[in-house]
Amino acid sequence: MSVLYVTYDGLLEPMGASQVVPYVTRLARRGFDMEVLSFEKPRDAARTDAVTRLAAHLAESGVRWTRLAYHARPAVPATMYDAGRGALIAVARALVRPGLIVHARSLMPAMMGLPAWLGGARLILDTRGMWIDERIESGRWRDGSLLVRAARQGERAVLRTARLIVHQTHQGQDALRRIAPDLTLPESRVIPTCADLARFTPAPSPAERRAALGLAERPVLVHSGTLGGWYLAEQTFEVARAFVRATWGTFLVLTREAELAASLSERIGVPAVIRAVAPQEMPAWLGACDAGLALVRPTFAKSTACPVKVGEYLGVGLAVGATRGVGDLERQFAGSKVAFAVAADDPPERLAALLVEAVSRPRRSEEARALGERFYDLERGVEAYAAIYRELGA
């Protein structure tokens, strides 16, 4: 069975490295004929050693990698140009691979894969959130504009054509029904954003891990990944300030946005250890920590989201603080003593106090790991996708 996996995220980016590569390599090992079409940003494509290593890893796993250059400017024409190139490749693959499945990671890749339907391909829309609404809420697009109306028409065409829709959360299913109440939607499944729990495991000795990384032997609170955009950056640093004051601990920020992190650290008044960490190094750094933050703005678009970092935090045994109204987190964390979803406008001291108490629980690491295995285990996610492929290929 042949699958063309289309992603507008580059495989050399942290998101592609954690949320595409592990899936496609495991699916290939399960016997599926996998090809990935990705759009690589120039700064990543210029890292020739990284490109060579990743290409070799994919080839060894039986995955073909077709990479195109990502174009950012001017925004709309550049995206249309990329979409046209992606569509041509999808159609070409459909014409030579009877029964092709086009697995589109988000709406834009689904629009690229849409013309392949004419060649007999079957389309899976893997929503990854409400793509158009994210752009409206971020201010990049104006609701009601010609661009948004055109995008909505494309979205409706995808919803009519897709054989199956995958959501990250149950909230995503509800949101899509509100967006297109007049359409008969395809069958859908919910597969959370998973983490490779074979890599993200509790450290045998967090104290030794801290020493090896040059961190003080005190409780460590971490925020990993993006700080700007959808994340509540100021609230994140305010919770960290309360946590550090209560524990005399360390606030660790693992991000590429070092300037923003340093500015927030100074303005909010909490010292922070700021590091840019490669994806393969993330488990080691998280294993030195005790608790992690994932404070996301609870908007309509983000009500469908499933933050990647949550599964990674739980996998290494960290207590977790997140925001209500984001995906299924409140439901998943219900009754937990180590993972909490609080209102975005709650006092930062409240979440800090919950995390301080959770960090001191004797079996905190085991409880967090068990929660991660229940909801975010990559192997379960891969098997769910494999079952979809087999169903569509029957």
Protein Blocks (a to p, Z undefined) as FASTA:
>chain_A
ZZddddfbdfkbmklmmmmmmmmmmmmmnopacdddddddfklmmmmmlmmmmmmmmmmn
opacddddddfbdfklmmmmmmmmmmmmmmmmmmmmghiacddedjklmmmmmmmmmnop
acdddfkpafklmmmmnomacghiaklmmmmmmmmmmmmmpmbdcdfbfklmmmmmmmmm
mbccdddddddddddfklmccdfblmlmmmmnopacddddddehjfehjbcfklmmmmmm
mmmmmnopacddddfklmlmmmmmmmnopacddddddfklmmmmmmmpmbdcddddddfk
lmmgccfklmmmmmnopacdddehiajllmmmgoiakbccddfkbcfklmmmmmmmmmmp
mklmmmmmmmmmmmmgmklmmmmmmmmmmmmmZZ
